[in-house]
Amino acid sequence: MSGNPQADAAAMQNLFQAGQAFAQGFMNFMTQPQGAQAGQAMPAPQFPQNEALASLQKEFAARHVALWQDMLQRGQGGAAAEVKDKRFSAPEWSESPYFDYLRQAYLLNAEFLDRLADAVPMDDEAVRGRFKFFSRQFIDAMAPSNFAATNPEFVRTALATQGASITAGIQNLVADLGKGRISMTDDAAFEVGRNLAVTPGQVIFENELIQLIQYAPATAKVRARPLVVVPPCINKFYILDLQPENSFVRHAVEQGMTVFLVSWRNPQADLGHLGWDDYIEKGALAALDVAREVSGADKLNALGFCVGGTILAAALSVAKARGEDRVASLTLLTSLLDFSDGGEVTNYVDEASVAAREKVIGRGGLLRGAELASAFSSLRANDLIWQYVVGNYLKGGKPTAFDLLYWNADSTNLPGPFAVWYLRHLYLENALREPGRLAMCGTTADLGRLDMPAYVYSSREDHIVPWKSAYLSRGLLGGETTFVMGASGHIAGVVNPPAKGKRSHWRNDAAAAGADDWLAGATEHKGSWWPHWIEWLRRFSGDERDAPKQLGSKRYKPIEAAPGRYVKEKA
């Protein structure tokens, strides 16, 4: 603050006008035909006029005046206001009246835009949700913390290091440009097969799309019926086998389960022709066939995670239509069968964007892993993009080692025909939930055929598979279902080993008409849901028998040690 009332008033006017320009720029940006992403058509909204807009503008003008008066008091020795946003929590933001004003003015403008998005008249709530999502993308990108000139932490760090942080930040940026992605963890700290995906086992089968891993027993006795795991093909399987202390696979093996797991191929151009039916026939069904023959079991237990659960349920529907009854129990982890609310991913999926993809890669080609990774990171931009822009490039720092973020950055491609089929028939048309509507592998889908007991797990804060959407699976499956909700999000809720003693999960065994009724009667249980699932799984796993001394069989001999070659292929 200059102490000159006229100069300060002029500065206030300039900053207020900047805020108005920020809002107007947002309006212009959002009403462009391409939306916030190429190919994302956004209907031009009718912004509220008359009393609604006038009232909103009047309120925020008054709040800006009040903010300015607070800043004047700061110039006279007043205390800085408390700001809980972690982007602005460093002391540098409160030590200077200028930067304190900057952060609070930004938060005020951001709130204005949030409320403006709520006030826009729209009949379609899905369109409103998309509008709010892209408004949030714009707001997050415009935070003063993201720019050198408006981030006091950048200035302080540069002065303290005599400019070395600027040099390091430029070097980090150049290195990441070479990688084609933002570094979120110390890549040198991890290696698949060295300290990730190290549960002992052997690859006993492979085709052009999958390798099937059989894990070595960790107990003298094992259950007669093995567990076959189908992880998501959009990411790599080792999210379920990170380090020994947080490995879901290792935990299951240590509980006396014989575990078989699908390792999806990271498709390159030569596999760009593969479609949904290939992922069912050569993926899930092939894995079930091999596991049953190797184990000699009458039936199997099957588990699918995320899109792996969708593929698995579709595959079992195909098997049932063929008269095959091969699975004793089904576990679905954060999986969608009913796509009525497909989570925040749906903000990138509309008719125009899917049609454009179909023209380009619908008959062959790849949906690149880097593009998928960027889209998923943008769903949580402040956590997965902007904090690393600030830390790596503005401050010149290095991210810490974190196994989950290493996995997150280890992206995979998808064959074009598979990707566009999945987007159109499931996200756009939601056809899997309707018996007889969807053709797959020469049959029609009917999830009601799946009459085996099912364990349906959801995560309370999941932005990819909302827990209420996961709950809808109970109304589609034909057998008895057990529904459990864990704390946290899509990944952290699933990867929650008991030894950590973290988080909670909720259970309710009573019949419930809907998700809200289920939650109203649910009981919170401290700690991981894994032990409850293991207890449930044992009911369908058969008697104990001596653990096999060798993996595989005469027909399916070990090919190479786990985790195998496929998971190491880069996008």
C-alpha positions as CSV (number, residue, x, y, z in Angstrom):
1,M,0.0,0.0,0.0
2,S,1.4,3.4,-1.0
3,G,-0.2,5.4,1.8
4,N,-1.5,7.8,-0.9
5,P,-5.4,7.6,-0.8
6,Q,-5.8,8.6,-4.5
7,A,-3.1,6.1,-5.6
8,D,-4.6,3.4,-3.5
9,A,-8.1,4.0,-4.8
10,A,-6.8,3.8,-8.3
11,A,-5.0,0.6,-7.6
12,M,-8.2,-0.8,-6.1
13,Q,-10.1,0.2,-9.2
14,N,-7.5,-1.5,-11.4
15,L,-7.6,-4.7,-9.4
16,F,-11.4,-4.8,-9.3
17,Q,-11.5,-4.3,-13.1
18,A,-9.0,-7.1,-13.4
19,G,-11.4,-9.3,-11.5
20,Q,-14.2,-8.3,-13.8
21,A,-12.0,-9.0,-16.8
22,F,-11.2,-12.4,-15.3
23,A,-14.9,-13.2,-15.1
24,Q,-15.6,-11.9,-18.6
25,G,-12.7,-13.9,-20.0
26,F,-14.1,-16.9,-18.3
27,M,-17.5,-16.3,-19.9
28,N,-15.9,-15.9,-23.3
29,F,-13.8,-18.9,-22.9
30,M,-16.7,-21.1,-21.8
31,T,-19.0,-20.1,-24.7
32,Q,-16.5,-20.9,-27.4
33,P,-17.8,-23.8,-29.6
34,Q,-14.8,-26.0,-28.7
35,G,-15.3,-25.7,-24.9
36,A,-12.2,-26.2,-22.9
37,Q,-11.0,-29.1,-24.8
38,A,-10.7,-29.7,-28.5
39,G,-13.8,-31.5,-29.7
40,Q,-15.7,-30.7,-26.5
41,A,-18.8,-28.9,-27.8
42,M,-20.4,-26.7,-25.1
43,P,-23.8,-25.2,-25.7
44,A,-23.7,-21.5,-25.2
45,P,-25.3,-20.8,-21.9
46,Q,-27.7,-17.8,-21.3
47,F,-26.1,-15.9,-18.5
48,P,-28.5,-14.6,-15.9
49,Q,-29.5,-11.0,-16.4
50,N,-31.7,-8.5,-14.6
51,E,-32.0,-8.9,-10.8
52,A,-30.1,-12.2,-10.5
53,L,-26.9,-11.0,-12.1
54,A,-27.3,-7.5,-10.7
55,S,-27.6,-8.9,-7.2
56,L,-24.6,-11.2,-7.7
57,Q,-22.5,-8.4,-9.0
58,K,-23.6,-6.0,-6.2
59,E,-22.8,-8.5,-3.5
60,F,-19.3,-9.2,-4.8
61,A,-18.6,-5.5,-5.5
62,A,-19.4,-4.9,-1.8
63,R,-17.2,-7.8,-0.7
64,H,-14.3,-6.4,-2.8
65,V,-14.8,-3.0,-1.1
66,A,-14.8,-4.7,2.3
67,L,-11.7,-6.7,1.3
68,W,-9.9,-3.5,0.3
69,Q,-10.8,-1.8,3.6
70,D,-9.3,-4.8,5.4
71,M,-6.1,-4.4,3.3
72,L,-5.9,-0.7,4.3
73,Q,-6.1,-1.8,7.9
74,R,-3.3,-4.2,7.3
75,G,-1.2,-1.3,6.0
76,Q,-1.8,0.3,9.4
77,G,-0.6,-2.8,11.3
78,G,-3.7,-5.0,11.1
79,A,-3.5,-8.8,11.1
80,A,-3.8,-10.8,8.0
81,A,-7.0,-12.8,7.5
82,E,-6.8,-16.6,7.8
83,V,-6.9,-18.4,4.5
84,K,-7.3,-22.2,4.7
85,D,-6.5,-22.9,1.0
86,K,-3.3,-24.9,1.1
87,R,-2.1,-23.1,-2.1
88,F,-1.8,-19.9,-0.1
89,S,-0.9,-21.2,3.3
90,A,2.9,-20.4,3.3
91,P,3.8,-17.4,5.5
92,E,5.0,-15.4,2.4
93,W,1.4,-14.8,1.4
94,S,0.4,-13.2,4.7
95,E,3.6,-11.2,5.3
96,S,2.9,-8.8,2.4
97,P,-0.3,-6.8,2.2
98,Y,-0.1,-6.9,-1.5
99,F,0.2,-10.7,-1.8
100,D,-2.4,-11.1,1.0
101,Y,-4.8,-9.0,-1.1
102,L,-3.9,-10.9,-4.3
103,R,-4.8,-14.3,-2.8
104,Q,-8.0,-13.1,-1.2
105,A,-9.2,-11.2,-4.3
106,Y,-8.5,-14.4,-6.4
107,L,-10.6,-16.5,-4.0
108,L,-13.4,-13.9,-4.1
109,N,-13.4,-13.9,-7.9
110,A,-13.3,-17.7,-7.9
111,E,-16.3,-17.9,-5.6
112,F,-18.1,-15.4,-7.9
113,L,-17.5,-17.6,-10.9
114,D,-18.6,-20.7,-9.0
115,R,-21.9,-19.1,-8.1
116,L,-22.3,-17.6,-11.6
117,A,-22.1,-21.2,-12.9
118,D,-24.8,-22.2,-10.5
119,A,-27.0,-19.3,-11.6
120,V,-26.9,-20.0,-15.3
121,P,-30.3,-21.2,-16.4
122,M,-29.9,-24.8,-17.8
123,D,-32.5,-27.5,-18.1
124,D,-30.0,-30.3,-18.4
125,E,-28.2,-31.0,-15.1
126,A,-25.5,-33.0,-17.0
127,V,-24.7,-29.9,-19.1
128,R,-24.6,-27.8,-15.9
129,G,-22.2,-30.3,-14.3
130,R,-19.9,-30.0,-17.3
131,F,-20.2,-26.3,-17.3
132,K,-19.2,-26.2,-13.6
133,F,-16.3,-28.6,-14.3
134,F,-14.8,-26.5,-17.0
135,S,-15.3,-23.4,-15.0
136,R,-13.3,-25.0,-12.2
137,Q,-10.5,-25.9,-14.6
138,F,-10.3,-22.3,-15.7
139,I,-10.4,-21.0,-12.1
140,D,-7.7,-23.4,-10.9
141,A,-5.4,-22.5,-13.8
142,M,-5.7,-18.8,-13.1
143,A,-4.6,-19.0,-9.4
144,P,-1.8,-16.4,-8.7
145,S,0.2,-19.2,-7.1
146,N,0.7,-20.7,-10.6
147,F,2.7,-17.7,-12.0
148,A,6.1,-16.4,-11.1
149,A,5.1,-12.7,-11.0
150,T,2.3,-13.3,-8.5
151,N,3.8,-16.0,-6.3
152,P,5.8,-14.7,-3.3
153,E,7.2,-18.1,-2.6
154,F,8.9,-18.0,-6.0
155,V,10.4,-14.7,-5.1
156,R,11.5,-15.7,-1.7
157,T,13.1,-19.0,-2.9
158,A,14.8,-17.3,-5.8
159,L,16.4,-14.7,-3.5
160,A,17.4,-17.3,-0.9
161,T,19.1,-19.5,-3.5
162,Q,20.6,-16.5,-5.4
163,G,18.7,-17.6,-8.5
164,A,19.6,-21.3,-8.4
165,S,16.0,-22.2,-7.9
166,I,15.1,-20.5,-11.2
167,T,17.8,-22.5,-13.0
168,A,16.7,-25.7,-11.4
169,G,13.1,-25.0,-12.4
170,I,14.0,-24.4,-16.0
171,Q,16.0,-27.7,-16.0
172,N,13.0,-29.5,-14.5
173,L,10.7,-28.1,-17.1
174,V,13.1,-29.1,-20.0
175,A,13.4,-32.6,-18.5
176,D,9.6,-32.9,-18.3
177,L,9.1,-31.7,-21.8
178,G,11.4,-34.6,-22.8
179,K,9.2,-37.0,-20.9
180,G,6.0,-35.5,-22.2
181,R,4.5,-35.3,-18.7
182,I,4.9,-33.5,-15.4
183,S,7.0,-35.3,-12.8
184,M,4.9,-36.2,-9.7
185,T,7.4,-38.4,-8.0
186,D,11.1,-39.4,-8.0
187,D,11.1,-41.8,-10.9
188,A,14.5,-43.1,-10.0
189,A,13.2,-44.4,-6.7
190,F,11.1,-47.1,-8.2
191,E,11.4,-49.9,-10.8
192,V,8.8,-52.5,-11.6
193,G,10.2,-55.9,-10.6
194,R,12.8,-54.4,-8.3
195,N,10.7,-52.7,-5.6
196,L,7.2,-52.6,-7.2
197,A,5.2,-55.7,-8.3
198,V,7.6,-58.1,-6.4
199,T,5.2,-60.7,-5.0
200,P,6.7,-64.0,-6.2
201,G,5.0,-65.8,-9.1
202,Q,5.3,-66.9,-12.6
203,V,3.8,-66.0,-15.9
204,I,2.1,-69.2,-17.0
205,F,0.2,-68.1,-20.1
206,E,0.3,-65.3,-22.7
207,N,-1.3,-64.2,-25.9
208,E,-1.2,-61.0,-27.8
209,L,-3.3,-59.1,-25.2
210,I,-2.5,-60.6,-21.8
211,Q,0.0,-62.4,-19.6
212,L,-1.5,-64.5,-16.8
213,I,0.5,-64.5,-13.6
214,Q,0.1,-67.3,-11.0
215,Y,1.5,-66.2,-7.6
216,A,3.5,-68.6,-5.4
217,P,1.7,-69.8,-2.3
218,A,2.8,-68.2,1.0
219,T,1.0,-70.7,3.2
220,A,1.3,-74.5,3.6
221,K,-2.4,-74.9,2.9
222,V,-4.4,-73.1,0.2
223,R,-8.1,-72.9,-0.6
224,A,-9.3,-75.2,-3.4
225,R,-10.9,-72.4,-5.5
226,P,-8.4,-69.8,-6.7
227,L,-9.0,-66.1,-7.1
228,V,-8.7,-64.6,-10.7
229,V,-8.0,-60.9,-10.7
230,V,-8.9,-58.7,-13.7
231,P,-7.3,-55.2,-13.1
232,P,-8.1,-52.1,-15.3
233,C,-6.6,-52.1,-18.7
234,I,-6.4,-48.2,-18.6
235,N,-3.6,-48.5,-16.0
236,K,-1.1,-51.2,-15.1
237,F,-2.0,-54.1,-12.8
238,Y,0.7,-53.3,-10.1
239,I,-1.6,-50.8,-8.4
240,L,-2.7,-54.1,-6.7
241,D,0.9,-55.1,-6.1
242,L,2.8,-52.0,-5.2
243,Q,5.4,-52.6,-2.4
244,P,5.1,-55.5,0.0
245,E,3.5,-53.5,2.8
246,N,0.6,-52.2,0.7
247,S,0.2,-55.1,-1.8
248,F,-3.4,-56.3,-2.2
249,V,-2.1,-59.4,-4.1
250,R,0.4,-60.3,-1.4
251,H,-2.3,-59.9,1.3
252,A,-4.6,-62.3,-0.5
253,V,-1.8,-64.9,-1.0
254,E,-0.9,-64.6,2.7
255,Q,-4.5,-65.5,3.6
256,G,-4.2,-68.8,1.8
257,M,-5.6,-67.8,-1.6
258,T,-4.2,-69.0,-4.9
259,V,-4.1,-65.9,-7.0
260,F,-4.1,-65.6,-10.8
261,L,-3.8,-62.1,-12.2
262,V,-4.2,-60.6,-15.7
263,S,-1.4,-58.4,-16.9
264,W,-2.8,-56.4,-19.9
265,R,-0.5,-55.6,-22.8
266,N,0.4,-52.0,-23.4
267,P,-0.9,-51.8,-27.0
268,Q,1.3,-50.4,-29.7
269,A,0.4,-49.7,-33.3
270,D,0.3,-53.4,-34.2
271,L,-2.6,-54.0,-31.7
272,G,-4.5,-50.9,-32.7
273,H,-7.2,-53.1,-34.3
274,L,-8.4,-54.8,-31.0
275,G,-11.9,-54.2,-29.8
276,W,-14.2,-54.8,-26.8
277,D,-14.8,-58.5,-27.8
278,D,-11.1,-59.1,-27.9
279,Y,-10.7,-57.9,-24.4
280,I,-13.5,-60.3,-23.3
281,E,-12.4,-63.4,-25.3
282,K,-8.6,-63.0,-25.2
283,G,-8.6,-61.2,-21.8
284,A,-11.0,-62.1,-19.1
285,L,-12.4,-65.4,-20.5
286,A,-9.0,-66.7,-21.5
287,A,-7.7,-66.0,-18.0
288,L,-10.6,-67.8,-16.4
289,D,-10.1,-70.9,-18.7
290,V,-6.4,-71.2,-17.9
291,A,-6.9,-70.6,-14.1
292,R,-9.6,-73.3,-13.9
293,E,-7.5,-75.9,-15.9
294,V,-4.3,-75.2,-13.9
295,S,-6.1,-75.3,-10.5
296,G,-8.4,-78.2,-11.3
297,A,-11.1,-76.4,-9.4
298,D,-14.8,-76.8,-10.2
299,K,-15.3,-73.1,-10.0
300,L,-13.3,-69.9,-9.5
301,N,-13.6,-66.7,-7.6
302,A,-13.3,-63.6,-9.8
303,L,-12.4,-60.0,-9.0
304,G,-12.5,-57.0,-11.2
305,F,-11.2,-53.5,-10.5
306,C,-12.5,-50.4,-12.2
307,V,-12.9,-51.0,-15.9
308,G,-11.6,-54.5,-15.2
309,G,-14.7,-55.1,-13.3
310,T,-16.9,-53.9,-16.2
311,I,-15.0,-56.2,-18.6
312,L,-15.2,-59.1,-16.1
313,A,-19.0,-58.7,-15.6
314,A,-19.5,-58.5,-19.4
315,A,-17.3,-61.6,-19.9
316,L,-19.3,-63.6,-17.3
317,S,-22.5,-62.6,-19.0
318,V,-21.1,-64.0,-22.2
319,A,-20.1,-67.2,-20.5
320,K,-23.5,-67.6,-18.9
321,A,-25.2,-67.1,-22.3
322,R,-23.0,-69.9,-23.6
323,G,-24.1,-72.2,-20.8
324,E,-20.9,-71.9,-18.8
325,D,-21.1,-71.6,-15.1
326,R,-17.5,-71.1,-14.0
327,V,-17.5,-68.6,-11.2
328,A,-18.5,-69.2,-7.5
329,S,-18.3,-65.5,-6.4
330,L,-17.7,-62.1,-8.0
331,T,-16.0,-59.1,-6.5
332,L,-16.3,-55.7,-8.0
333,L,-14.0,-52.9,-6.8
334,T,-15.0,-49.3,-7.8
335,S,-16.6,-50.6,-11.0
336,L,-19.4,-49.2,-13.1
337,L,-22.1,-51.4,-14.6
338,D,-24.7,-48.7,-14.7
339,F,-23.3,-45.5,-16.2
340,S,-26.2,-43.2,-15.3
341,D,-23.6,-41.1,-13.4
342,G,-20.3,-41.9,-14.8
343,G,-18.4,-39.5,-12.5
344,E,-16.2,-36.6,-13.7
345,V,-14.9,-38.6,-16.6
346,T,-18.2,-37.8,-18.4
347,N,-17.2,-34.2,-18.7
348,Y,-14.9,-35.3,-21.5
349,V,-17.4,-37.6,-23.1
350,D,-20.2,-36.3,-25.4
351,E,-21.6,-37.2,-28.8
352,A,-19.4,-34.8,-30.7
353,S,-16.1,-35.9,-29.0
354,V,-17.0,-39.6,-29.4
355,A,-18.0,-39.2,-33.0
356,A,-14.7,-37.5,-33.7
357,R,-12.8,-40.3,-32.1
358,E,-14.7,-42.9,-34.1
359,K,-13.7,-41.2,-37.4
360,V,-10.0,-41.1,-36.4
361,I,-9.3,-44.3,-34.5
362,G,-12.6,-46.2,-34.6
363,R,-11.3,-48.7,-37.2
364,G,-7.8,-48.8,-36.0
365,G,-5.2,-46.8,-34.1
366,L,-4.5,-45.9,-30.6
367,L,-5.8,-43.7,-27.8
368,R,-2.5,-42.6,-26.4
369,G,-1.6,-43.1,-22.8
370,A,-0.3,-39.6,-22.4
371,E,-3.7,-38.2,-23.4
372,L,-5.5,-40.5,-21.0
373,A,-3.1,-39.5,-18.2
374,S,-3.6,-35.8,-18.8
375,A,-7.3,-36.2,-18.8
376,F,-7.4,-38.1,-15.5
377,S,-4.9,-35.7,-13.9
378,S,-7.1,-32.7,-14.9
379,L,-10.0,-34.2,-12.8
380,R,-7.9,-33.2,-9.8
381,A,-5.9,-30.4,-11.4
382,N,-4.7,-28.7,-8.2
383,D,-3.4,-31.9,-6.7
384,L,-2.0,-33.6,-9.9
385,I,-1.0,-30.7,-12.1
386,W,-0.6,-27.2,-10.5
387,Q,1.1,-28.2,-7.3
388,Y,3.9,-29.7,-9.4
389,V,4.1,-26.8,-11.7
390,V,4.7,-24.6,-8.7
391,G,7.0,-27.0,-6.8
392,N,9.0,-28.3,-9.8
393,Y,9.2,-25.3,-12.1
394,L,8.7,-22.1,-10.0
395,K,10.6,-23.3,-6.9
396,G,13.0,-25.7,-8.6
397,G,12.2,-28.5,-6.3
398,K,12.0,-32.3,-6.8
399,P,8.9,-34.3,-5.9
400,T,9.3,-36.9,-3.2
401,A,9.2,-40.7,-3.8
402,F,5.6,-42.0,-3.8
403,D,4.8,-45.4,-5.3
404,L,1.2,-44.6,-6.1
405,L,2.1,-41.5,-8.2
406,Y,4.8,-43.5,-10.0
407,W,2.1,-46.0,-11.0
408,N,-0.2,-43.1,-12.0
409,A,2.5,-41.8,-14.4
410,D,3.1,-45.2,-15.9
411,S,0.5,-44.7,-18.6
412,T,-1.0,-47.2,-21.1
413,N,-2.4,-46.9,-24.6
414,L,-5.8,-48.3,-25.6
415,P,-6.7,-49.7,-29.0
416,G,-9.0,-47.2,-30.8
417,P,-11.8,-49.6,-31.6
418,F,-11.9,-50.8,-27.9
419,A,-11.8,-47.2,-26.6
420,V,-14.6,-45.8,-28.8
421,W,-16.8,-48.8,-28.3
422,Y,-16.5,-48.4,-24.5
423,L,-17.2,-44.7,-24.7
424,R,-20.2,-44.9,-26.9
425,H,-22.0,-48.0,-25.7
426,L,-21.3,-47.6,-22.0
427,Y,-20.7,-43.9,-21.1
428,L,-23.0,-42.4,-23.8
429,E,-25.7,-45.0,-24.2
430,N,-25.4,-46.9,-20.9
431,A,-26.4,-50.0,-22.7
432,L,-24.8,-52.7,-20.5
433,R,-27.6,-52.3,-17.9
434,E,-30.3,-53.2,-20.3
435,P,-30.8,-56.9,-20.8
436,G,-30.5,-58.0,-24.5
437,R,-29.6,-54.6,-25.8
438,L,-25.8,-54.9,-26.2
439,A,-24.2,-57.5,-28.6
440,M,-20.9,-59.0,-27.4
441,C,-19.0,-62.0,-28.7
442,G,-22.0,-63.4,-30.6
443,T,-24.4,-63.1,-27.6
444,T,-26.4,-60.3,-25.9
445,A,-25.5,-59.0,-22.5
446,D,-27.7,-59.7,-19.5
447,L,-26.1,-58.9,-16.1
448,G,-29.1,-60.5,-14.5
449,R,-27.7,-63.9,-15.5
450,L,-24.9,-63.4,-13.0
451,D,-26.5,-65.2,-10.1
452,M,-23.4,-65.9,-8.1
453,P,-22.8,-64.0,-4.8
454,A,-21.2,-60.6,-5.3
455,Y,-19.1,-58.3,-3.1
456,V,-19.5,-54.7,-4.4
457,Y,-16.9,-52.2,-3.0
458,S,-17.1,-48.5,-3.5
459,S,-15.1,-45.5,-2.2
460,R,-16.9,-42.6,-0.6
461,E,-14.9,-39.8,-2.3
462,D,-14.5,-41.5,-5.7
463,H,-14.7,-39.0,-8.5
464,I,-14.4,-41.6,-11.2
465,V,-16.9,-44.1,-10.0
466,P,-19.2,-42.3,-7.6
467,W,-20.2,-44.6,-4.7
468,K,-23.9,-44.3,-5.5
469,S,-23.2,-45.4,-9.1
470,A,-21.4,-48.4,-7.8
471,Y,-24.4,-49.2,-5.6
472,L,-26.6,-49.4,-8.7
473,S,-24.8,-52.7,-9.6
474,R,-26.8,-54.4,-6.8
475,G,-30.0,-53.9,-8.9
476,L,-28.5,-55.4,-12.0
477,L,-26.8,-58.5,-10.7
478,G,-29.0,-61.6,-10.3
479,G,-27.4,-63.0,-7.1
480,E,-27.0,-62.0,-3.5
481,T,-24.9,-58.9,-3.1
482,T,-22.8,-57.5,-0.2
483,F,-22.1,-53.7,-0.5
484,V,-19.3,-52.0,1.3
485,M,-18.1,-48.4,1.2
486,G,-14.6,-47.4,2.1
487,A,-13.2,-43.9,2.9
488,S,-11.1,-41.9,0.5
489,G,-11.0,-42.0,-3.3
490,H,-10.8,-44.3,-6.3
491,I,-7.3,-45.7,-5.6
492,A,-6.5,-44.8,-2.0
493,G,-9.8,-46.3,-0.8
494,V,-8.9,-49.7,-2.5
495,V,-5.2,-49.8,-1.6
496,N,-5.7,-49.7,2.2
497,P,-3.8,-52.5,3.9
498,P,-4.9,-53.4,7.4
499,A,-1.5,-53.0,9.0
500,K,-1.6,-49.2,8.3
501,G,-4.7,-48.8,10.5
502,K,-6.0,-46.1,8.3
503,R,-9.4,-44.9,7.3
504,S,-12.8,-46.5,7.8
505,H,-15.3,-48.5,5.9
506,W,-19.1,-48.7,6.2
507,R,-21.3,-51.9,6.2
508,N,-25.0,-52.6,6.2
509,D,-26.2,-56.1,5.8
510,A,-29.9,-55.2,5.9
511,A,-31.9,-55.0,2.7
512,A,-32.1,-51.4,1.4
513,A,-34.1,-49.9,-1.4
514,G,-31.5,-47.4,-2.5
515,A,-28.1,-46.0,-1.8
516,D,-29.4,-43.3,0.6
517,D,-31.3,-45.9,2.6
518,W,-28.3,-48.2,2.7
519,L,-26.1,-45.3,4.0
520,A,-28.6,-44.3,6.6
521,G,-28.5,-47.8,8.2
522,A,-24.7,-48.3,7.7
523,T,-22.3,-48.7,10.5
524,E,-18.8,-47.3,10.4
525,H,-15.9,-49.7,11.1
526,K,-12.4,-48.4,11.7
527,G,-9.6,-49.6,9.5
528,S,-9.3,-51.5,6.2
529,W,-12.1,-53.4,4.5
530,W,-9.7,-56.1,3.4
531,P,-10.3,-58.4,6.3
532,H,-14.1,-58.3,5.9
533,W,-13.7,-59.1,2.2
534,I,-11.3,-62.1,3.0
535,E,-13.8,-63.4,5.5
536,W,-16.6,-63.1,2.8
537,L,-14.4,-64.7,0.1
538,R,-13.6,-67.8,2.3
539,R,-17.2,-68.8,2.2
540,F,-16.9,-69.5,-1.6
541,S,-13.3,-70.7,-1.7
542,G,-13.7,-74.4,-0.9
543,D,-11.7,-76.6,1.5
544,E,-8.0,-76.3,2.3
545,R,-5.5,-78.5,0.6
546,D,-1.7,-78.7,0.3
547,A,-0.2,-75.8,-1.5
548,P,1.2,-76.8,-5.0
549,K,4.9,-77.3,-5.1
550,Q,5.2,-76.0,-8.6
551,L,3.3,-73.3,-10.5
552,G,1.5,-73.9,-13.8
553,S,0.7,-77.3,-15.2
554,K,2.0,-79.6,-17.9
555,R,0.1,-77.6,-20.5
556,Y,0.7,-74.2,-19.0
557,K,4.4,-74.2,-18.0
558,P,6.1,-71.1,-16.4
559,I,7.3,-68.7,-19.1
560,E,9.1,-66.1,-17.0
561,A,9.0,-64.8,-13.5
562,A,6.4,-62.3,-12.3
563,P,5.8,-59.5,-13.0
564,G,6.5,-60.4,-16.6
565,R,7.4,-58.4,-19.8
566,Y,4.0,-56.9,-20.6
567,V,3.8,-54.7,-17.5
568,K,7.2,-53.2,-18.3
569,E,6.2,-52.0,-21.7
570,K,6.0,-48.2,-22.0
571,A,3.3,-46.2,-23.8
